[in-house]
Amino acid sequence: MQPHSMAVQTLAAYAWGFHRLPNIRSARIKISFRKHDGHQRVLYYEMVVTELTEENIVVRIIRQKGGINCQIKIERNSSEEGTRTTAEHSQQHVSGLKELSKIRKYIIEEGTHRNSLAYRDFSARKLTPDRKRWEFKSEMITDDKKNYRYLTYTAVIESVSLG
């Protein structure tokens, strides 16, 4: 799973986990992970929420220091916890990259990718009671393009602005 996708999934799980939907306008999320070669990476993402309902979240997201703007829409079948969600990238990925998963208050499960040559399955679990810190496991293709291996990422909501 691409790091900017994790940022939006984290924000959706955070927002949809409240009994009453918060009026989130923007957020900043930090993603950290160790690549296959052992190199530690830390990325920061700025997000502007353009739509937030019980069934949809639409976010414009950009990585600080050299990122490309992307809009991601996550739709879910109903407002019931654990319902199937579809995340679709509409600007950065010409191929129509999609991620399917089930978002719950404390876990993101059964994650799969559509139209991706680099990523397959993913899942996540919350690390803190306030749902601002998550650990993702994502299956990514190896450099030789012959196998997949899991990478572990940490997503942290550093700030949320309410409107």
N, C-alpha and C positions, 0 to 999 in steps of 0.2 A: 504494500500500500504506500502510495506516495505521502510524504510528510504533510503536505498541505491538505490532503484528504483526511488525515488523522486529526488535524486541527479542527476541521469542520465537524467531524464525527464527535469529537470531544465536546464541542460547544452544543451540539444537538442533544447529546446525552445529558449534559448539564441542565439545559433549558427545559427539556421535556421531563426531567426528574422532579420538578416542583409540582406541588398540588395546584398552584395557580401560576400560570405562565408568566415569567418575568418579561418586561419590556426592554429587551437587550437591543442596543443600538450598535455597539462595537465591542471588540475584544482583542486582546493580545495574547498569543499562545506561544510557548517555547516547546520545541521538539528536540530531544537529544537522543542520540543513538551511537553505537559503535559499528562501523562498517566492517565488511568481511576481512579487510586488511588490518583491522585493529584500531584504525584511526577514529577518534572521537569527534562527532559533529554536533554542533548546537545551532539550530535555526530558529528564527523568530518570525512570526506571522502576524500581520495586522489584518483584521477583518471588519467589514462593515455589513451589518445585517440589514437586508433590504425587505425581507418578509419573514415573519415568525408567527405561525399559527400552531394549533394542536396537531396538524397533519403535514405542515411544510416548514422548511427553513431554507431561505435563499441567502447566500453569503458571497460577497465579493472579497477575495483574499489575495494578498500579495506578500511575498517573502521580503523581509528587509534586506538591504544590500544586494541588489541584483536580481530580484525576483520578477516573474512575469505575472501579470494580473490574470486571475481565473475566477469565474463564477461557478459556484457549485450549488445545486438544488438537491435537498434531501426530502423525499416524500415518503410518508408512511400510510399504510392502508387505513388505519384508524388511530385514535388517540389512546388505545389500550396499550399498556406496556407489553413489549415483546413482539409487537406486530412487525411484519416484514417491511424493510425500508429499501429504497432505491436512491442512490446518490449519483447524480449525473453532472459531468463537467461540460460546460457549454462554450468556453472560450479558449482555454489553453490546449485542449486535446481535440484535434480534428477527427480522430478515430471514434469519438463518442464514448470515451471511457466511462464505465459504470461500476459502482460497487453495490452489492446486495448484502444486507445483513439484518439482524434483529437487534434493535437498541433497547436496552432495559436501563433501569436506574443505576445498576451496579456492574453490568457487563454489556459488552457488544459481542454477539456470537453469530456463528454460521456465516461469517463474512467470506464473500467470493468476488472475483473480478470478472468483468465482461470486457472484451476488446483490449486486453492488455497482454503483451508478450513478456513483460518483466515481473508481474505480480500474480499470485494465485490467492490462497486463503489468508484470512486475518481474523483476529479476535482481540478483545481488550477487556481489562477489568479495572475498576476504580481502585485507587490506592489510599484515598483519604475520604472521610465521611462527608465532606462538603462537595464531593464529585469534581473537584478542580484539578486533580492529579490522576492520570490514567497510565496504565502500562499496556502497550500494544505488542502483539506478536504478528509479524507479517512474513509470508513466504515470498522470497524474492529469488529471481534467477541468478545463478552464479556467473562469474566473469567469463567462463568458458561456454556459457549458454547451453550446457548439457544437463544441469541439475538445478534443483531449487533448495534453498536453505532458509531457515527462519532467522529473522533479525528481531531484536527487542528494542522498542522505542519507549520513551517516556514523554507524555504530553502534559503540560502544566498550563492552566489558565492563569496568567499573571495579572490580568486586569479585565474587568467587564464594566462597560459604561451603560447605564440605564437611561432611557429617554422618557 
